[in-house]
């Protein structure tokens, strides 16, 4: 049961990192710092006060910048790899509980977070086009809220986090398909 719970937690955290890399990293780090989450080495560095300060400051800059149309696109281009790397770190940090190879766990986390990040990057131009950029701060805030919610669920109710991740993927796919159908209809 611990294996299953650890894997679901790892999936949820890496999925949350695909939406916002800094929220799940900071949350796991704070909980590790407080002794509420045990992380094996080298992942225990997430709980270090200096590491938390850096994650917080960079995350705050990303949080603010992602609300500004134009700046958000530059941030997505520059920091797309950050979400995937954070997903790999978070998956591997949780997968230690599940006795999974750290390398395999890292690859799985990279794929989950990278997939979510790719979907996010595909949806954002549609939001920009449909709302002339005005909807981007709203979408960014929703992404941040989903990342926080998914992170909390992954740590405390991993099965709900996995269901939430599946729901998010399904909703994103439907939204993208709808946008593609509208774009195709306008082109014809």
Secondary structure, 3 states (H helix, E strand, C coil): CHHHHHHHHHHHHHHHHHHCHHHHHHHHHHHHHCCCCCCCCCHHHHHCHHHHHHHHHHHHHHHHHCCCCCHHHHHHHHHHHHHHHHHHHHHHHHHHHHCCCHHHHHHHHHHHHHHHHHHHHHHHHHHHHHHCCCCHHHHHHHHHHHHHHHHHHHHHCHHHHHHHHHHHHHHHHHHHHHHHHHHHHHHC
